[in-house]
């Protein structure tokens, strides 16, 4: 899946969630999440994207780009 970093950031901020909280909910490294939000990570395995979507309580399609 191709994560849409800016969409992840928008959803996270709309929920008043810090990057640290997203890290705690997903178990993913905060630096990794930050790089993803900034668009430095353009592909990720499906499981990581689903984990982020679950933590944000959105469908994966809300935080991914069409391939």
Buried (B, 14 or more C-beta within 10 A) or exposed (E): BEBBBEBBBBBBEEEEBEBEEBBEBBEBEBEBBBEBBEEEBEEBEEEBBBBBBEBBEBEBEBBBEEE
